[in-house]
Amino acid sequence: MRQVAIFGGTFNPIHNGHLLIAEFARAQFDLEKVIFVTSGTPPHRDDELLDQESRHKLVLAAVSTNKYFEASDVELKRKGLSYTADTLAHFHEELGPDVKLNFIIGGDNFVQIGSWHKVDELIKSCRILVAPRLEYQTEQTNPLVRKMQKTETNPDPQKYNMPEGADWAVIDFPGVAISSSGIRERLHEGKSVRYMVPREVNEMLISEGYYSERGAVKSNAK
């Protein structure tokens, strides 16, 4: 059976960590392709988002150089809140019965999955691929040395109120200490994010002034 992965997120903005997760998952689970789905109005996010069209343009730029990656705006076209269960139902219908769907999720979001909308339907419709998150070990003899450790490398679905028999696996992902929030902060402070994001994304961030003071002025002027 053909294997396709859905990787949803606000991608605020997308960065190299996202791409690494997708590529490692693709190789490990022999995925035909990974579809990046830009979230429009996610129910579990309350931080400030760049407008959805701009976020999706960044995703399109990020996946443009990998033939196994695609970008979808299906959630942007849907009115109201974006629910993963509805998105998976859409791709089941679009891709047909000979495709097994995989849903890529970060360890930080996996801990909330038990509270998601139609979680029973979601679990039955796909295999969940969990990307372990990284945390810093703070108790160090040398304050200039920060050691990283993976958490949730062997998550227990029952811990998160997932139905018994859930199909899930952990992505063998080395982890990188890159976050969208950290990128937004650096851009707001006028710092470089080169090599934290794909070259095409970096060029757009610079030219459009996204997440910077200049970008805020441009947005207010619209």
Beta strands, then each sheet from edge to edge (+ up, - down):
strand 1: 2-9
strand 2: 33-38
strand 3: 69-72
strand 4: 99-106
strand 5: 127-131
strand 6: 133-137
strand 7: 147-151
strand 8: 168-170
sheet 1: 3+ 2+ 1+ 4+ 5+ 8+
sheet 2: 6+ 7-
end
